């Protein structure tokens, strides 16, 4: 082999060796980077799960007072739960994917977070102002806060949680501690109690009530109307109770076939009303065909929100005796025809009533038609409980305690049997409603009342302002509260920090 050839071969081997070393070096670098990233990710996950970041990174700086993600999560969860109870959004879908404001594109998550930030800001400002004035919690507020904390000792058990702390984490955030929870509700109670002391000192003149009413008449007036409803509905089972399988197209076609007959009935009833027929007579005449009916019932605007004919009822030109038929779909298999007669709109000045009651049911919860023996047994027990109360302190508080321990009305057991805003048109059973709205009723009156459910021990609490006036009082107090809170935080700077990214939605 020539010298030239040998030199070339040697150079090729050297170049090959260099390339292999370079490749190996790159592999080492790649593997090292990957290993580092894995370690970093593991450390980050460890920190995330430990809650160190959530408890220490600032999520919100309110004029120098720093709050962590744990703190803000508490407020976010509280507001989320409140809005969820009001069916404000679809709780089965992430609020980050639901649009709150179509114009701006703001999501429900952003809206709820804004509300949380606003409330925490107001509480901080009010609590600091209270502190600067040397304000201390009222006795009522201290008792209420103590009761709230005491409830935690049983709430986790009734909620099937493993511990008190597990209950807190499930409701207010995965990293909240009991001590932090106490600190946060102390802030809330201080701010709220201080604000209430200021609001109680404000006495709004009658002119404020009238001005507010003039600006919000649609919300405060009571609308009275009667209605008869007919429904076209595609059956889901046959005469033997077997499920009927249909495609969407078949369901739609079946519904279209049923609709004309129900519409004809609605138009027939409208014509008879226009000719002067009485609603009660028509209800009896069409009892076999109609779906629901209402005779001369009064509703406020808030009550009418979900009625398909609410806009028609609230139109400014509406006159007594006006009649219409309103159509409304309900899913793919039902369609409704509402025959509605407008009967009036005014400001209902009837005062409201608040009572407590203890129900001793005749029979059990499945009994629909109690026997006389069951009524007698219920009366005997009710009389015994009433005598037990009379032998004690005979106060409203002792009555509430008696109710909570003995009533068969589970819906009101936790509130000591309390029912408020009862009027002559309320939808309570007749004997219950008549006792509560009797003009001769005085605070502290106690009696036994028989209804189809059994025997009620009734306790009369108070006679109160009409519902519209209570609504205006609450609205004016809310305006006063916002002015007070905004004034306390005037000039403050609010900034959001890295901790915001750790809020769970």
Secondary structure, 3 states (H helix, E strand, C coil): CCHHHHHHHHHHHHHHHHHHHHHHHHHHHHHHHHHHHHHHHHHHHHHHHHCHHHHHCEEEEECCEEEEHHHHHHHHHHHHHHHHHCCCCCCCCCHHHCECCCCCCCEHHHHHHHHHHHHHHHHHHHHHHHHHCCCCCCHHHHHHHHHHHHHHHHHHHHCCCCCHHHHHHHHHCCCCCHHHHHHHHHHHHHHHHHHHHHHHCCCCCHHHHHHHHHHCHHHHCEEEEEEEEEEEECCCECCCCCECCCCHHHHHHHHHHHHHHHHHHHHHHHHHHHCCCCHHHHHHHCCCCCCEEEEEEEEEHHHHCCCCCHHHHHCCCCCCCCEEEEEEECCCCEEEEEEEEEEEEECCCCEEEEEEEEEEECCCCCCCCCCHHHHHHHHHHHHHHHHHHHCCCCCHHHHHHHHHHHCCCCCCHHHCCEEEEECCCCCCCHHHHHHHHCCCCCCCCEEEEEECCEEEEEEEEEEEEEHHHHHHHHHHHHHHHHHHHHHHCCCCCEEECHHHHHCCC
